[in-house]
Amino acid sequence: MPDTIREQVIQAFVTKISAARCLKLDGDSDLPAKSVWDNREEVSITKYGTNESTLPLPVEYLAKVDKATYPNHSVQANAMLGELIQAATSGDNKLGGLCRSITYLESEFIYPEDGANEIEVYAVFNIVYQFAIGDPFTVA
């Protein structure tokens, strides 16, 4: 059975930002590392009779604290976020025709606690794509 358009979109996005998929990252991971988590989506029917899905894809980005390059955690977190936004939204913003758009939605920084040596950026990107009603295998 072929992959659904949703699956193809997720695979293409994961490749675009050089991430793993549904991989819980921690201090034992080979850092820096990114992981994409797909959970839910919202679907509506367009006036042209196709399903339009908005798929929020959360990205976890974990790296070692780099005090030599960045004067503080906030500067490093903002640099990491900028890298994520650029990777996700620049270049082919339609994933080779699989989607209509990729937009940055929100983010959160998780600063290291005492004794920890990792900093995390959590960002969400909305991907809008369409498929034929009753046929999630065909781009509309």
C-alpha positions in Angstrom: 0.0 0.0 0.0 1.4 3.5 -0.9 2.0 6.1 1.8 -0.8 8.6 2.5 -0.2 12.3 1.6 0.1 13.0 5.3 2.9 10.4 5.6 4.7 11.8 2.6 4.4 15.3 3.9 5.9 14.3 7.3 8.7 12.3 5.7 9.6 15.3 3.4 9.5 17.8 6.3 11.7 15.5 8.4 14.2 15.3 5.6 14.1 19.0 4.9 15.1 20.0 8.4 17.5 17.0 8.9 15.6 15.5 11.9 14.7 12.1 13.3 11.1 11.1 13.8 9.4 10.5 17.1 12.7 10.1 18.9 12.9 11.2 22.5 16.1 13.3 22.9 18.1 13.5 26.0 21.7 14.2 27.2 22.8 10.7 26.0 21.7 11.5 22.4 24.2 12.4 19.7 23.8 16.2 19.9 22.9 18.5 18.4 19.8 16.6 17.3 16.2 17.3 16.1 13.1 15.2 16.4 9.7 15.7 14.8 6.5 14.6 16.4 3.2 14.2 14.6 0.1 14.0 16.7 -3.0 15.7 15.3 -4.3 17.7 12.4 -7.4 19.7 11.6 -9.3 19.1 8.4 -11.9 21.2 6.6 -13.6 20.8 3.2 -12.7 23.5 0.7 -15.3 25.2 -1.6 -13.8 23.1 -4.3 -14.6 19.8 -2.6 -11.2 18.7 -1.3 -10.0 18.0 2.2 -7.6 20.7 3.4 -5.5 19.7 6.4 -3.5 21.8 8.7 -0.8 19.6 10.3 1.1 21.1 13.2 4.5 19.5 13.4 6.3 20.0 16.7 10.1 19.9 16.5 12.3 19.3 19.5 15.9 20.6 19.0 18.4 19.7 21.7 22.1 20.8 21.8 24.9 21.0 24.3 25.4 24.3 26.0 28.1 26.2 24.1 29.5 28.9 26.4 32.5 29.5 24.2 30.3 30.7 21.3 27.3 32.1 23.1 27.5 34.6 26.0 24.3 33.2 27.6 21.6 30.6 27.1 19.1 33.1 25.6 21.5 33.9 22.7 22.1 30.3 22.0 18.4 29.4 22.1 17.6 32.2 19.7 20.3 31.1 17.3 18.9 27.5 17.4 15.4 28.8 16.8 16.6 30.9 13.8 18.3 27.8 12.4 15.1 25.8 12.7 12.9 28.5 11.1 15.3 28.9 8.3 15.6 25.2 7.6 11.8 24.7 7.8 10.5 27.7 5.8 13.2 28.6 3.3 13.8 27.0 -0.1 11.1 24.5 -1.2 8.2 25.7 1.0 5.8 23.3 -0.8 7.8 20.0 -0.3 7.9 19.2 -4.0 4.2 19.9 -4.5 3.0 17.9 -1.5 1.8 20.9 0.5 0.5 24.4 0.0 2.6 26.0 2.7 4.9 25.7 5.8 4.6 28.4 8.4 6.3 28.9 11.8 3.6 28.9 14.5 5.2 29.1 18.0 8.2 28.2 20.1 9.4 27.6 23.6 12.9 27.5 25.1 13.8 25.0 27.8 16.9 26.3 29.6 19.3 23.9 31.4 18.6 23.2 35.0 21.5 23.3 37.5 24.0 20.6 36.5 22.5 20.0 33.1 24.5 20.7 30.0 21.8 20.7 27.3 19.5 23.4 26.0 16.3 22.7 24.1 14.2 24.6 21.6 10.7 23.4 20.9 9.0 24.9 17.8 5.8 24.1 15.9 5.3 24.5 12.2 2.0 24.3 10.4 1.9 22.5 7.2 -1.2 22.9 5.0 -1.9 20.2 2.4 -4.9 19.0 0.4 -6.1 15.6 -0.6 -9.1 14.3 -2.5 -12.2 13.5 -0.4 -12.2 9.8 0.4 -8.7 9.4 -1.1 -5.9 10.3 1.4 -3.3 8.9 -1.1 -3.9 11.6 -3.8 -2.9 15.2 -3.7 -5.7 17.5 -4.6 
